[in-house]
């Protein structure tokens, strides 16, 4: 979720809550003979409010798992998750008087720090990575279709090189037509197909120079396009790829220049799809830390509350 003008009220409310909590905490600490305590009246209020904010933030996941719940708008829950979750941390610090306490509370505070920091990291990623994808991945497609689209690119490149150099000594890759971006499955941000299958090339008369194209293709280009392999090597960066294709053009006759241009375009598309996949993993990978630890923190918080009330 992007931080926009819709968050203004939540930001103001969070600042006010934190200011009031701080204003009440200072005289409370000064008046406490034995120092602040979670069992005091002030400490209990801070703990109850802070834990209530934590529960509200944690309920976002439950609401997503049960989409039939019509309790408030999704944006409302998400904004509350961000800002109440952010404020809950200082409130819990006020609750414990900035002391770790026993083993249970120590573990809880360590978990809370990790959850709180990972939440901030997640918000930052959500503000930056989508904008980065707009510039680095103009040919973005549906994430689930990336491997299928890459398979289609490999099929097209095999066809191009076969037409220019003759049959390849490898098994030609074949991908179902419906998986191709542009066939109605994967589309661009504009709503129009990102690209369409290339027309089948006309077979050329093999020339002696085509051997260099075949060797470069089998050594560098085809492994880079294979969806089963990592998209690295000499074609993994745009600058090194430009050097490879520039050198290739100098050794090939005019008859094969169009083939080289098409292969360079295919490799550029493959590189963009690899960037999209990496950015997607970064954008969502932090949840593997944030979500499980958040659930563990809420569980331990409930245990802590029960123990505190009973003893």
MIDREN-638132 format. One record per residue (C-alpha): x, z, y; residue number from 1; residue in three letters. Coordinates in Angstrom, 3 decimals. Example, Ala and Ser with C-alpha at 12.3 -4.5 7.8 and 13.67 -1.06 7.14 Angstrom:
// MIDREN-638132
+----------+----------+----------+-----+------+
|        x |        z |        y |  nr | rest |
+----------+----------+----------+-----+------+
|   12.300 |    7.800 |   -4.500 |   1 |  ALA |
|   13.670 |    7.140 |   -1.060 |   2 |  SER |
+----------+----------+----------+-----+------+
***
This chain:
// MIDREN-638132
+----------+----------+----------+-----+------+
|        x |        z |        y |  nr | rest |
+----------+----------+----------+-----+------+
|    0.000 |    0.000 |    0.000 |   1 |  UNK |
|    1.329 |   -0.994 |    3.421 |   2 |  UNK |
|    1.490 |    1.664 |    6.122 |   3 |  UNK |
|   -0.706 |    0.190 |    8.859 |   4 |  UNK |
|   -3.037 |    1.364 |   11.616 |   5 |  UNK |
|   -5.493 |    2.594 |    8.976 |   6 |  UNK |
|   -3.091 |    5.443 |    8.206 |   7 |  UNK |
|   -3.064 |    6.763 |   11.783 |   8 |  UNK |
|   -5.690 |    9.460 |   11.201 |   9 |  UNK |
|   -3.983 |   10.603 |    8.021 |  10 |  UNK |
|   -0.640 |   10.820 |    9.793 |  11 |  UNK |
|   -2.137 |   12.832 |   12.655 |  12 |  UNK |
|   -3.964 |   15.142 |   10.243 |  13 |  UNK |
|   -0.807 |   15.680 |    8.187 |  14 |  UNK |
|    1.246 |   16.510 |   11.272 |  15 |  UNK |
|   -1.428 |   18.941 |   12.476 |  16 |  UNK |
|   -1.619 |   20.653 |    9.068 |  17 |  UNK |
|    2.148 |   21.004 |    8.914 |  18 |  UNK |
|    2.326 |   22.283 |   12.514 |  19 |  UNK |
|   -0.371 |   24.915 |   11.910 |  20 |  UNK |
|    1.238 |   25.973 |    8.628 |  21 |  UNK |
|    4.616 |   26.328 |   10.319 |  22 |  UNK |
|    3.157 |   28.214 |   13.282 |  23 |  UNK |
|    1.539 |   30.715 |   10.884 |  24 |  UNK |
|    4.617 |   30.997 |    8.662 |  25 |  UNK |
|    7.059 |   32.082 |   11.363 |  26 |  UNK |
|    5.268 |   35.327 |   12.406 |  27 |  UNK |
|    4.387 |   35.993 |    8.757 |  28 |  UNK |
|    8.061 |   35.930 |    7.773 |  29 |  UNK |
|    9.088 |   38.097 |   10.700 |  30 |  UNK |
|    6.426 |   40.708 |    9.904 |  31 |  UNK |
|    7.065 |   40.848 |    6.142 |  32 |  UNK |
|    9.141 |   43.962 |    5.410 |  33 |  UNK |
|   10.363 |   42.740 |    2.029 |  34 |  UNK |
|   10.403 |   39.058 |    2.902 |  35 |  UNK |
|    7.801 |   36.396 |    2.159 |  36 |  UNK |
|    6.086 |   36.536 |   -1.233 |  37 |  UNK |
|    3.883 |   34.138 |   -3.140 |  38 |  UNK |
|    1.620 |   37.055 |   -4.036 |  39 |  UNK |
|    0.889 |   38.037 |   -0.438 |  40 |  UNK |
|   -2.227 |   36.873 |    1.351 |  41 |  UNK |
|   -0.312 |   34.258 |    3.336 |  42 |  UNK |
|    1.598 |   33.183 |    0.254 |  43 |  UNK |
|   -1.588 |   32.756 |   -1.767 |  44 |  UNK |
|   -3.199 |   30.648 |    0.963 |  45 |  UNK |
|   -0.175 |   28.371 |    1.135 |  46 |  UNK |
|   -0.092 |   28.098 |   -2.656 |  47 |  UNK |
|   -3.803 |   27.370 |   -3.025 |  48 |  UNK |
|   -3.849 |   24.720 |   -0.289 |  49 |  UNK |
|   -0.595 |   23.134 |   -1.458 |  50 |  UNK |
|   -1.736 |   22.993 |   -5.083 |  51 |  UNK |
|   -5.124 |   21.598 |   -4.021 |  52 |  UNK |
|   -3.308 |   18.780 |   -2.216 |  53 |  UNK |
|   -1.214 |   18.175 |   -5.333 |  54 |  UNK |
|   -4.352 |   17.958 |   -7.497 |  55 |  UNK |
|   -5.949 |   15.500 |   -5.078 |  56 |  UNK |
|   -2.825 |   13.351 |   -5.187 |  57 |  UNK |
|   -2.772 |   13.520 |   -8.984 |  58 |  UNK |
|   -6.430 |   12.498 |   -9.297 |  59 |  UNK |
|   -5.554 |    9.024 |   -7.993 |  60 |  UNK |
|   -4.273 |    8.101 |  -11.447 |  61 |  UNK |
|   -7.455 |    9.395 |  -13.105 |  62 |  UNK |
|   -9.619 |    7.389 |  -10.707 |  63 |  UNK |
|   -7.667 |    4.211 |  -11.505 |  64 |  UNK |
|   -8.126 |    4.742 |  -15.230 |  65 |  UNK |
|  -11.890 |    5.106 |  -14.761 |  66 |  UNK |
|  -12.794 |    2.258 |  -12.373 |  67 |  UNK |
|  -16.504 |    2.975 |  -12.821 |  68 |  UNK |
|  -16.116 |    6.137 |  -10.750 |  69 |  UNK |
|  -17.604 |    5.471 |   -7.322 |  70 |  UNK |
|  -16.096 |    8.486 |   -5.597 |  71 |  UNK |
|  -14.769 |    7.182 |   -2.308 |  72 |  UNK |
|  -12.921 |    3.977 |   -1.598 |  73 |  UNK |
|   -9.647 |    3.186 |   -3.293 |  74 |  UNK |
|   -7.816 |    2.956 |    0.036 |  75 |  UNK |
|   -9.028 |    6.435 |    0.942 |  76 |  UNK |
|   -7.635 |    7.893 |   -2.261 |  77 |  UNK |
|   -4.351 |    6.050 |   -1.852 |  78 |  UNK |
|   -3.856 |    7.229 |    1.726 |  79 |  UNK |
|   -4.709 |   10.783 |    0.721 |  80 |  UNK |
|   -2.302 |   10.513 |   -2.200 |  81 |  UNK |
|    0.526 |    9.554 |    0.150 |  82 |  UNK |
|   -0.017 |   11.947 |    3.031 |  83 |  UNK |
|   -1.450 |   15.008 |    1.285 |  84 |  UNK |
|    1.208 |   14.663 |   -1.387 |  85 |  UNK |
|    3.827 |   14.539 |    1.346 |  86 |  UNK |
|    2.489 |   17.670 |    3.090 |  87 |  UNK |
|    2.051 |   19.612 |   -0.156 |  88 |  UNK |
|    5.814 |   20.005 |   -0.570 |  89 |  UNK |
|    6.476 |   22.105 |    2.580 |  90 |  UNK |
|    3.317 |   24.121 |    1.872 |  91 |  UNK |
|    4.634 |   25.049 |   -1.558 |  92 |  UNK |
|    7.976 |   25.954 |    0.021 |  93 |  UNK |
|    6.089 |   28.268 |    2.403 |  94 |  UNK |
|    4.220 |   29.675 |   -0.595 |  95 |  UNK |
|    7.434 |   30.730 |   -2.328 |  96 |  UNK |
|    9.283 |   31.695 |    0.838 |  97 |  UNK |
|   11.890 |   28.977 |    0.114 |  98 |  UNK |
|   12.980 |   30.912 |   -2.999 |  99 |  UNK |
|   13.110 |   29.449 |   -6.516 | 100 |  UNK |
|   11.942 |   32.594 |   -8.309 | 101 |  UNK |
|   11.961 |   32.756 |  -12.096 | 102 |  UNK |
|   12.724 |   30.052 |  -14.681 | 103 |  UNK |
|    9.219 |   28.526 |  -14.567 | 104 |  UNK |
|    9.096 |   28.216 |  -10.791 | 105 |  UNK |
|   12.679 |   26.920 |  -10.739 | 106 |  UNK |
|   11.761 |   24.117 |  -13.152 | 107 |  UNK |
|    8.646 |   23.401 |  -11.111 | 108 |  UNK |
|   10.598 |   23.099 |   -7.869 | 109 |  UNK |
|   13.147 |   20.772 |   -9.453 | 110 |  UNK |
|   10.300 |   18.610 |  -10.748 | 111 |  UNK |
|    8.594 |   18.751 |   -7.369 | 112 |  UNK |
|   11.730 |   17.551 |   -5.573 | 113 |  UNK |
|   12.098 |   14.603 |   -7.968 | 114 |  UNK |
|    8.389 |   13.715 |   -7.716 | 115 |  UNK |
|    8.368 |   14.042 |   -3.933 | 116 |  UNK |
|   11.507 |   11.940 |   -3.453 | 117 |  UNK |
|   10.357 |    9.294 |   -5.953 | 118 |  UNK |
|    7.044 |    9.088 |   -4.113 | 119 |  UNK |
|    8.841 |    8.456 |   -0.819 | 120 |  UNK |
|   11.013 |    5.830 |   -2.524 | 121 |  UNK |
|    7.884 |    4.164 |   -3.891 | 122 |  UNK |
|    6.284 |    3.981 |   -0.447 | 123 |  UNK |
|    9.474 |    2.473 |    1.004 | 124 |  UNK |
|    9.624 |   -0.112 |   -1.794 | 125 |  UNK |
|    6.006 |   -1.078 |   -1.194 | 126 |  UNK |
|    6.792 |   -1.688 |    2.480 | 127 |  UNK |
|    9.919 |   -3.788 |    1.924 | 128 |  UNK |
|    9.798 |   -5.661 |   -1.389 | 129 |  UNK |
|    6.590 |   -7.675 |   -0.826 | 130 |  UNK |
|    8.030 |   -8.987 |    2.452 | 131 |  UNK |
|   11.319 |   -9.714 |    0.704 | 132 |  UNK |
|    9.490 |  -11.707 |   -1.957 | 133 |  UNK |
|    7.882 |  -13.855 |    0.741 | 134 |  UNK |
|   11.327 |  -15.030 |    1.856 | 135 |  UNK |
|   13.263 |  -15.051 |   -1.412 | 136 |  UNK |
|   10.523 |  -16.262 |   -3.748 | 137 |  UNK |
|    8.418 |  -18.919 |   -1.979 | 138 |  UNK |
|    7.506 |  -20.336 |   -5.418 | 139 |  UNK |
|    6.108 |  -17.009 |   -6.652 | 140 |  UNK |
|    3.724 |  -17.286 |   -9.585 | 141 |  UNK |
|    1.635 |  -14.877 |  -11.664 | 142 |  UNK |
|    4.067 |  -12.354 |  -13.149 | 143 |  UNK |
|    2.640 |  -12.548 |  -16.672 | 144 |  UNK |
|    3.174 |  -16.336 |  -16.661 | 145 |  UNK |
|    6.837 |  -16.357 |  -15.615 | 146 |  UNK |
|    8.328 |  -16.807 |  -19.099 | 147 |  UNK |
|    5.806 |  -19.534 |  -19.886 | 148 |  UNK |
|    6.603 |  -21.369 |  -16.654 | 149 |  UNK |
|   10.329 |  -21.096 |  -17.379 | 150 |  UNK |
|    9.659 |  -22.596 |  -20.816 | 151 |  UNK |
|    7.906 |  -25.495 |  -19.111 | 152 |  UNK |
|   10.903 |  -25.969 |  -16.815 | 153 |  UNK |
|   13.188 |  -26.120 |  -19.840 | 154 |  UNK |
|   10.924 |  -28.695 |  -21.469 | 155 |  UNK |
|   10.988 |  -30.844 |  -18.320 | 156 |  UNK |
|   14.767 |  -30.629 |  -17.992 | 157 |  UNK |
|   15.228 |  -31.579 |  -21.660 | 158 |  UNK |
|   13.027 |  -34.618 |  -21.068 | 159 |  UNK |
|   14.984 |  -35.580 |  -17.933 | 160 |  UNK |
|   18.376 |  -35.405 |  -19.607 | 161 |  UNK |
|   17.133 |  -37.139 |  -22.751 | 162 |  UNK |
|   15.849 |  -40.020 |  -20.638 | 163 |  UNK |
|   19.185 |  -40.291 |  -18.813 | 164 |  UNK |
|   21.661 |  -39.579 |  -21.610 | 165 |  UNK |
|   19.858 |  -40.233 |  -24.866 | 166 |  UNK |
|   18.666 |  -37.742 |  -27.499 | 167 |  UNK |
|   20.076 |  -34.233 |  -27.235 | 168 |  UNK |
|   21.748 |  -32.460 |  -30.121 | 169 |  UNK |
|   19.479 |  -29.436 |  -29.685 | 170 |  UNK |
|   15.891 |  -28.648 |  -30.564 | 171 |  UNK |
|   13.855 |  -29.819 |  -27.585 | 172 |  UNK |
|   11.760 |  -26.997 |  -26.192 | 173 |  UNK |
|    7.998 |  -27.521 |  -26.118 | 174 |  UNK |
|    5.612 |  -25.346 |  -24.111 | 175 |  UNK |
|    1.795 |  -25.536 |  -24.097 | 176 |  UNK |
|    0.525 |  -27.525 |  -21.123 | 177 |  UNK |
|   -1.917 |  -24.834 |  -20.020 | 178 |  UNK |
|    0.913 |  -22.421 |  -19.306 | 179 |  UNK |
|    2.350 |  -24.547 |  -16.526 | 180 |  UNK |
|    1.991 |  -23.307 |  -12.999 | 181 |  UNK |
|   -0.322 |  -25.711 |  -11.274 | 182 |  UNK |
|   -2.656 |  -25.999 |  -14.237 | 183 |  UNK |
|   -4.951 |  -23.400 |  -12.762 | 184 |  UNK |
|   -3.197 |  -20.382 |  -14.261 | 185 |  UNK |
|   -0.355 |  -19.670 |  -11.864 | 186 |  UNK |
|   -0.938 |  -20.294 |   -8.199 | 187 |  UNK |
|    0.834 |  -19.753 |   -4.928 | 188 |  UNK |
|   -0.135 |  -17.271 |   -2.227 | 189 |  UNK |
|   -1.991 |  -20.023 |   -0.414 | 190 |  UNK |
|   -4.378 |  -20.338 |   -3.337 | 191 |  UNK |
|   -3.125 |  -23.849 |   -4.158 | 192 |  UNK |
|   -1.076 |  -24.645 |   -7.268 | 193 |  UNK |
|    2.556 |  -23.744 |   -6.745 | 194 |  UNK |
|    3.773 |  -26.850 |   -8.482 | 195 |  UNK |
|    2.597 |  -29.427 |  -10.979 | 196 |  UNK |
|    4.251 |  -30.875 |  -14.076 | 197 |  UNK |
|    6.794 |  -33.545 |  -13.247 | 198 |  UNK |
|    5.992 |  -37.085 |  -14.240 | 199 |  UNK |
|    7.665 |  -38.173 |  -17.466 | 200 |  UNK |
|   10.872 |  -39.967 |  -16.442 | 201 |  UNK |
|   11.590 |  -43.563 |  -17.351 | 202 |  UNK |
|   14.311 |  -43.873 |  -19.976 | 203 |  UNK |
|   17.584 |  -45.135 |  -18.476 | 204 |  UNK |
|   20.249 |  -47.203 |  -20.086 | 205 |  UNK |
|   22.994 |  -44.757 |  -21.081 | 206 |  UNK |
|   26.251 |  -45.267 |  -19.197 | 207 |  UNK |
|   29.685 |  -43.804 |  -20.029 | 208 |  UNK |
|   29.469 |  -41.385 |  -17.084 | 209 |  UNK |
|   26.328 |  -39.815 |  -18.512 | 210 |  UNK |
|   28.538 |  -37.912 |  -20.938 | 211 |  UNK |
|   29.587 |  -35.597 |  -18.085 | 212 |  UNK |
|   25.948 |  -34.896 |  -17.294 | 213 |  UNK |
|   25.165 |  -34.166 |  -20.942 | 214 |  UNK |
|   28.124 |  -31.777 |  -21.290 | 215 |  UNK |
|   27.314 |  -29.898 |  -18.078 | 216 |  UNK |
|   23.685 |  -29.674 |  -19.066 | 217 |  UNK |
|   24.363 |  -28.241 |  -22.523 | 218 |  UNK |
|   27.108 |  -25.899 |  -21.298 | 219 |  UNK |
|   25.670 |  -24.504 |  -18.068 | 220 |  UNK |
|   22.202 |  -25.747 |  -17.159 | 221 |  UNK |
|   20.243 |  -25.475 |  -20.390 | 222 |  UNK |
|   21.309 |  -21.873 |  -21.203 | 223 |  UNK |
|   20.347 |  -20.896 |  -17.657 | 224 |  UNK |
|   16.869 |  -22.386 |  -18.121 | 225 |  UNK |
|   16.244 |  -20.887 |  -21.558 | 226 |  UNK |
|   13.594 |  -18.127 |  -21.141 | 227 |  UNK |
|   15.175 |  -16.232 |  -24.033 | 228 |  UNK |
|   18.483 |  -15.814 |  -22.185 | 229 |  UNK |
|   19.411 |  -13.941 |  -19.016 | 230 |  UNK |
|   19.417 |  -16.219 |  -15.947 | 231 |  UNK |
|   23.036 |  -15.626 |  -14.985 | 232 |  UNK |
|   26.267 |  -17.574 |  -15.290 | 233 |  UNK |
|   27.459 |  -20.156 |  -12.800 | 234 |  UNK |
|   23.880 |  -21.002 |  -11.813 | 235 |  UNK |
|   22.871 |  -17.400 |  -11.217 | 236 |  UNK |
|   23.640 |  -17.647 |   -7.493 | 237 |  UNK |
|   22.571 |  -20.425 |   -5.135 | 238 |  UNK |
|   26.062 |  -20.944 |   -3.689 | 239 |  UNK |
|   27.752 |  -21.428 |   -7.068 | 240 |  UNK |
|   24.882 |  -23.619 |   -8.231 | 241 |  UNK |
|   25.258 |  -25.821 |   -5.128 | 242 |  UNK |
|   28.969 |  -26.234 |   -5.901 | 243 |  UNK |
|   28.251 |  -27.225 |   -9.507 | 244 |  UNK |
|   25.686 |  -29.862 |   -8.560 | 245 |  UNK |
|   27.837 |  -31.159 |   -5.703 | 246 |  UNK |
|   30.752 |  -31.668 |   -8.082 | 247 |  UNK |
|   28.439 |  -33.258 |  -10.613 | 248 |  UNK |
|   27.159 |  -35.761 |   -8.070 | 249 |  UNK |
|   30.684 |  -36.898 |   -7.236 | 250 |  UNK |
|   31.347 |  -37.846 |  -10.860 | 251 |  UNK |
|   28.066 |  -39.620 |  -11.612 | 252 |  UNK |
|   26.886 |  -43.090 |  -10.614 | 253 |  UNK |
|   23.909 |  -43.708 |   -8.324 | 254 |  UNK |
|   21.753 |  -44.353 |  -11.386 | 255 |  UNK |
|   21.903 |  -40.636 |  -12.306 | 256 |  UNK |
|   21.669 |  -39.073 |   -8.831 | 257 |  UNK |
|   17.897 |  -38.622 |   -8.992 | 258 |  UNK |
|   18.257 |  -36.845 |  -12.336 | 259 |  UNK |
|   20.798 |  -34.443 |  -10.845 | 260 |  UNK |
|   18.488 |  -33.756 |   -7.892 | 261 |  UNK |
|   15.595 |  -32.976 |  -10.233 | 262 |  UNK |
|   17.766 |  -30.667 |  -12.331 | 263 |  UNK |
|   18.942 |  -28.843 |   -9.212 | 264 |  UNK |
|   15.320 |  -28.362 |   -8.122 | 265 |  UNK |
|   14.397 |  -27.010 |  -11.565 | 266 |  UNK |
|   17.323 |  -24.560 |  -11.497 | 267 |  UNK |
|   16.324 |  -23.376 |   -8.031 | 268 |  UNK |
|   12.792 |  -22.706 |   -9.295 | 269 |  UNK |
|   14.202 |  -20.847 |  -12.305 | 270 |  UNK |
|   16.355 |  -18.694 |  -10.011 | 271 |  UNK |
|   13.368 |  -17.829 |   -7.810 | 272 |  UNK |
|   11.304 |  -16.818 |  -10.829 | 273 |  UNK |
|   14.161 |  -14.609 |  -12.025 | 274 |  UNK |
|   14.279 |  -12.987 |   -8.567 | 275 |  UNK |
|   10.531 |  -12.400 |   -8.717 | 276 |  UNK |
|   10.867 |  -10.736 |  -12.106 | 277 |  UNK |
|   13.672 |   -8.454 |  -10.924 | 278 |  UNK |
|   11.812 |   -7.467 |   -7.744 | 279 |  UNK |
|    8.662 |   -6.813 |   -9.774 | 280 |  UNK |
|   10.587 |   -4.476 |  -12.098 | 281 |  UNK |
|   12.078 |   -2.615 |   -9.128 | 282 |  UNK |
|    8.705 |   -2.370 |   -7.387 | 283 |  UNK |
|    7.000 |   -0.892 |  -10.444 | 284 |  UNK |
|    9.906 |    0.773 |  -12.257 | 285 |  UNK |
|    9.844 |    3.900 |  -10.073 | 286 |  UNK |
|    6.422 |    4.703 |  -11.548 | 287 |  UNK |
|    8.143 |    5.431 |  -14.874 | 288 |  UNK |
|    9.702 |    8.437 |  -13.135 | 289 |  UNK |
|    7.000 |    9.373 |  -10.665 | 290 |  UNK |
|    3.884 |    9.374 |  -12.863 | 291 |  UNK |
|    5.038 |   11.335 |  -15.965 | 292 |  UNK |
|    6.835 |   13.951 |  -13.893 | 293 |  UNK |
|    3.792 |   14.290 |  -11.621 | 294 |  UNK |
|    1.612 |   15.045 |  -14.630 | 295 |  UNK |
|    4.165 |   17.561 |  -15.927 | 296 |  UNK |
|    4.309 |   19.196 |  -12.504 | 297 |  UNK |
|    0.524 |   19.591 |  -12.317 | 298 |  UNK |
|    0.440 |   21.068 |  -15.814 | 299 |  UNK |
|    3.159 |   23.586 |  -15.014 | 300 |  UNK |
|    1.432 |   24.359 |  -11.712 | 301 |  UNK |
|   -1.759 |   25.220 |  -13.567 | 302 |  UNK |
|    0.211 |   27.438 |  -15.977 | 303 |  UNK |
|    1.909 |   29.127 |  -13.026 | 304 |  UNK |
|   -1.441 |   29.752 |  -11.325 | 305 |  UNK |
|   -2.964 |   31.290 |  -14.459 | 306 |  UNK |
|    0.052 |   33.565 |  -15.009 | 307 |  UNK |
|    0.072 |   34.629 |  -11.354 | 308 |  UNK |
|   -3.634 |   35.492 |  -11.394 | 309 |  UNK |
|   -3.432 |   37.430 |  -14.669 | 310 |  UNK |
|   -0.277 |   39.383 |  -13.936 | 311 |  UNK |
+----------+----------+----------+-----+------+
***
